Amino acid sequence: MTFTTTIREKIRADARHEGRDFTNSASAADYLGVTDGTLRKWRMRRYGPRFQKIGGEVRYYLSDLDAWLDAQFVDSSDGGEAR
């Protein structure tokens, strides 16, 4: 088990414990292994995972974080383009 996997499992467990399937920007950044500032820049540039902004609060659904991470895999057999 890697450090990143452990963080993702903790964030998922915390969300489940609180009865929700989303997390805030700081936890989403931890989940992705980037800083909150990087995630903020990505939002401004319309890059990165889908998010919702409700009443000034940014939310990321865990399923959207996983889908975005999955889409970042690069298959070296097709010239290195992300799928």
Backbone hydrogen bonds, N-H to C=O, Kabsch-Sander energy under -0.5 kcal/mol:
donor,donor_aa,acceptor,acceptor_aa,energy
6,T,2,T,-2.2
7,I,3,F,-2.2
8,R,4,T,-2.5
9,E,5,T,-2.5
10,K,6,T,-2.2
11,I,7,I,-2.6
12,R,8,R,-2.5
13,A,9,E,-2.6
14,D,10,K,-2.7
15,A,11,I,-2.2
16,R,12,R,-2.6
17,H,13,A,-2.6
18,E,14,D,-1.7
19,G,16,R,-1.5
20,R,15,A,-2.5
23,T,60,Y,-2.5
25,S,58,V,-0.6
28,A,24,N,-2.3
29,A,25,S,-2.4
30,D,26,A,-1.9
31,Y,27,S,-2.6
32,L,28,A,-2.0
33,G,29,A,-1.3
34,V,29,A,-2.4
39,L,35,T,-2.0
40,R,36,D,-2.2
41,K,37,G,-2.3
42,W,38,T,-2.5
43,R,39,L,-2.1
44,M,40,R,-2.0
45,R,41,K,-1.8
46,R,43,R,-1.2
47,Y,42,W,-3.2
52,Q,59,R,-2.6
54,I,52,Q,-0.5
54,I,57,E,-2.8
55,G,53,K,-0.5
57,E,54,I,-2.1
59,R,52,Q,-3.1
60,Y,23,T,-2.7
62,L,21,D,-1.9
64,D,61,Y,-0.7
65,L,61,Y,-1.9
66,D,62,L,-2.4
67,A,63,S,-2.2
68,W,64,D,-2.4
69,L,65,L,-2.4
70,D,66,D,-2.6
71,A,67,A,-1.8
72,Q,68,W,-0.6
72,Q,69,L,-1.3
73,F,70,D,-1.2
75,D,81,E,-0.9
76,S,74,V,-0.8
78,D,75,D,-1.9
79,G,76,S,-1.0
80,G,75,D,-1.2
83,R,73,F,-1.6
